Amino acid sequence: KGVTKQLLWEEYKDDHKETAYSYSRYCELYAGWKGDIEPVMRFEHAAGEKCFVDYSGQTLTVVDPETGESRQAEVFVATLGASNYTFVDVTWSQKSEDFLASHQRAVEFFGGVPRIFVLDNLRSGVTKPDWYEPLLNRSYEDLTSHLGAAAIPARVRKPRDKAKAENGVLQVERRVLAPLRNEILVGLENARTRVIERLDELNDRPFQKMAGSRSSVFAELDAPALQPLPKTRWVPTEWKDAKVHIDYHVEVNRHL
């Protein structure tokens, strides 16, 4: 506050003496530099606070053991904010029941519950996207309430709101899905086992620009800060709006 280009130029001129640019040239160069940068807030993620969830754009080929048919399974990715510790699940669809089950498996994998889930505006989790008051899927709200967590949808077309999820998906595609491309995976359980084996290698892989790995930073930061798992496992629920008929009955699954 209070710093002007004139002041910056005077300080710069004192340092460079005769080789300094004139004030007008200095302002031209400053304007060009300013036009090339984009200010971005760097988020500091508190331990145990946020878990970023999303689906990979890449699917996994899995053989259906009942039909022998090869099907494309969806890949769910959950990444903790402080440590980047990552969980991967494999399901047949992105429907609500699979989406919620993946959350349940994620917190069991982490051994605790984050305080906030940050998600894209998936229909399985968000009924109505909105900048200020998004409407969550009622079953999803029921799950997060049972876990003692909150859910915050990212803003539409704002990928930086969930940059951790974007990077987590990228690493999973490169380090987990790509190495499995030539394997024949029969059934979801087999696929999940192989995915977790590859995932352990990703989580144990040393960071390039900082000490440790996802696993070591998770053990140090996120694991002690996570909320404990609920004493009882969440029971899936399904909500629907039922119309009351003229005979005062409602119909559910063709029963009155």
C-alpha positions in Angstrom: 0.0 0.0 0.0 1.3 3.4 -0.9 4.0 2.1 -3.3 3.9 3.9 -6.6 5.7 3.2 -9.9 7.5 6.5 -9.4 8.9 5.3 -6.1 9.9 2.0 -7.6 11.7 3.7 -10.5 13.6 6.0 -8.1 14.8 3.1 -6.1 15.7 1.2 -9.2 17.6 4.3 -10.6 19.6 4.6 -7.3 20.7 1.0 -7.8 21.6 1.1 -11.5 22.8 4.8 -11.8 23.7 5.7 -15.5 22.5 2.3 -16.9 19.0 2.8 -15.6 16.0 3.1 -18.0 14.1 6.4 -18.2 10.9 6.6 -16.3 8.7 6.4 -19.4 10.6 3.2 -20.6 10.4 1.8 -17.1 6.6 2.2 -17.2 6.3 0.6 -20.6 8.3 -2.5 -19.5 6.2 -2.6 -16.3 3.0 -2.6 -18.3 4.2 -5.4 -20.5 5.3 -7.5 -17.5 2.0 -6.9 -15.8 0.0 -7.9 -18.9 1.8 -11.3 -19.0 1.2 -12.4 -15.4 -2.0 -13.6 -13.8 -2.3 -13.2 -10.1 -3.3 -16.5 -8.5 -3.9 -17.1 -4.8 -1.7 -19.9 -3.4 -3.8 -22.0 -1.0 -2.4 -23.3 2.2 -4.3 -26.5 3.2 -4.7 -27.2 6.9 -4.0 -30.8 8.0 -7.1 -33.0 7.9 -9.3 -30.2 6.6 -10.1 -30.9 3.0 -10.5 -33.9 0.7 -10.9 -33.1 -3.1 -12.9 -35.7 -5.0 -13.5 -36.2 -8.7 -13.7 -38.8 -11.5 -11.0 -39.5 -13.9 -11.8 -38.7 -17.5 -10.0 -42.0 -18.3 -11.9 -45.3 -17.7 -10.6 -48.7 -16.8 -11.4 -51.9 -18.8 -12.9 -54.5 -16.5 -14.3 -57.9 -17.5 -17.8 -58.5 -16.0 -17.6 -61.9 -14.4 -21.3 -62.6 -14.9 -21.3 -62.0 -18.7 -17.7 -62.3 -19.7 -18.1 -58.9 -21.4 -15.4 -56.2 -21.2 -16.9 -53.0 -19.7 -15.6 -49.5 -19.0 -15.5 -48.9 -15.3 -15.4 -45.4 -13.8 -12.4 -44.3 -11.7 -13.1 -42.2 -8.5 -10.2 -40.2 -7.1 -10.0 -38.6 -3.6 -7.0 -36.5 -2.6 -6.2 -34.9 0.8 -5.2 -31.3 0.7 -2.3 -31.1 3.0 -0.4 -34.3 2.0 -1.8 -35.0 -1.5 -2.3 -38.6 -0.2 -4.6 -40.2 -2.7 -7.3 -42.9 -2.8 -8.7 -44.5 -6.0 -11.9 -46.6 -6.4 -13.4 -48.4 -9.3 -17.2 -48.6 -9.9 -19.4 -49.5 -12.8 -21.0 -46.0 -12.9 -21.0 -42.5 -11.5 -24.5 -42.8 -10.2 -25.4 -41.7 -6.7 -25.1 -45.2 -5.1 -21.6 -45.8 -6.5 -20.5 -42.2 -5.8 -21.5 -42.5 -2.1 -20.0 -45.9 -1.7 -16.7 -44.6 -3.0 -16.8 -41.9 -0.3 -17.3 -44.6 2.3 -14.4 -46.6 1.0 -12.2 -43.5 0.9 -12.6 -42.6 4.5 -12.0 -46.2 5.5 -8.8 -46.1 3.4 -7.7 -42.9 5.1 -8.7 -44.2 8.5 -10.5 -41.0 9.4 -12.8 -38.3 8.0 -11.8 -34.8 6.7 -13.9 -31.9 7.7 -14.7 -30.8 4.2 -15.2 -32.6 0.8 -14.6 -30.4 -2.2 -16.3 -31.8 -5.3 -17.1 -30.9 -8.9 -20.7 -30.2 -9.7 -21.5 -33.9 -10.3 -25.2 -34.8 -10.4 -24.5 -37.6 -7.9 -23.6 -35.0 -5.3 -25.1 -31.6 -6.4 -28.7 -31.3 -7.4 -28.5 -27.6 -8.2 -25.2 -25.8 -8.9 -25.1 -22.2 -7.6 -22.4 -19.6 -6.9 -23.7 -18.9 -3.3 -26.2 -21.6 -2.3 -25.6 -24.9 -4.1 -28.2 -27.6 -3.4 -26.7 -30.9 -2.5 -28.1 -34.3 -3.3 -30.1 -35.3 -0.2 -28.4 -38.7 0.0 -25.0 -37.1 -0.2 -26.0 -34.6 2.5 -27.1 -37.5 4.6 -23.7 -39.3 4.2 -21.6 -36.2 5.0 -23.8 -35.5 8.0 -23.3 -39.1 9.3 -19.5 -38.6 8.8 -19.5 -35.3 10.5 -18.2 -33.5 7.5 -19.4 -30.7 5.1 -19.4 -30.7 1.3 -18.5 -27.6 -0.8 -19.0 -27.8 -4.5 -16.4 -26.0 -6.6 -17.6 -23.1 -8.7 -18.7 -23.9 -12.3 -15.8 -23.6 -14.8 -13.3 -22.7 -12.0 -10.8 -25.6 -12.1 -8.4 -23.9 -9.6 -11.1 -24.4 -6.9 -10.2 -28.1 -7.1 -6.7 -28.0 -8.4 -5.7 -30.8 -5.9 -8.3 -33.0 -7.5 -7.2 -32.1 -11.0 -3.5 -33.0 -10.2 -4.6 -36.1 -8.3 -6.5 -37.4 -11.3 -3.5 -36.6 -13.6 -1.1 -38.6 -11.4 -3.6 -41.5 -11.1 -3.9 -41.6 -14.9 -0.1 -41.7 -15.3 1.0 -43.8 -12.4 -2.0 -46.1 -11.8 -4.2 -46.5 -14.9 -1.5 -46.4 -17.6 0.5 -49.3 -16.2 -2.7 -51.4 -16.0 -3.7 -50.8 -19.6 -2.5 -54.3 -20.8 -3.8 -56.3 -17.8 -7.0 -58.4 -17.9 -9.0 -57.4 -14.8 -11.9 -59.7 -14.0 -14.5 -58.1 -11.7 -14.5 -54.9 -9.7 -12.8 -56.5 -6.6 -9.9 -57.7 -8.6 -9.7 -54.3 -10.3 -9.8 -52.5 -7.0 -7.0 -54.7 -5.6 -4.7 -54.0 -8.5 -5.5 -50.3 -8.5 -4.6 -50.1 -4.7 -1.3 -51.9 -5.3 -0.4 -49.4 -8.0 -1.7 -46.6 -5.8 0.6 -47.6 -2.9 3.5 -47.0 -5.3 2.2 -43.6 -6.2 1.7 -42.6 -2.5 5.2 -43.9 -1.6 6.9 -42.1 -4.5 9.2 -39.3 -3.3 8.2 -35.7 -4.0 10.3 -33.9 -6.6 10.4 -30.5 -5.0 10.0 -31.2 -1.3 11.1 -33.8 1.2 9.2 -37.0 1.8 6.3 -38.6 -0.1 2.5 -38.6 0.0 2.5 -41.4 2.5 5.1 -39.9 4.9 3.5 -36.4 4.9 0.1 -38.1 5.4 1.4 -39.9 8.4 2.9 -36.7 9.8 0.1 -34.2 9.0 -3.2 -35.5 7.8 -3.6 -38.8 9.7 -3.4 -37.3 13.2 -5.7 -34.4 12.2 -8.5 -36.4 10.6 -11.8 -36.9 12.5 -12.4 -40.4 13.8 -14.6 -42.7 11.7 -18.2 -43.0 13.0 -18.9 -46.0 15.2 -21.5 -47.3 12.8 -21.2 -47.6 9.0 -23.5 -45.4 7.0 -26.5 -47.1 5.6 -27.4 -46.0 2.0 -30.6 -44.1 1.7 -32.7 -43.1 -1.3 -34.9 -40.1 -1.4 -37.7 -39.3 -3.8 -40.7 -36.9 -4.1 -43.9 -38.9 -4.1 -47.2 -37.5 -5.3 -50.2 -38.1 -3.0 -53.0 -39.6 -5.0 -56.7 -38.7 -4.7 -57.1 -41.9 -2.5 -54.5 -40.5 -0.1 -51.9 -43.1 -1.1 -48.4 -42.6 -2.5 -46.7 -45.0 -4.9 -43.2 -46.3 -4.2 -41.7 -49.0 -6.5 -45.2 -49.9 -7.7 -46.5 -50.4 -4.2 -49.1 -48.1 -2.5 
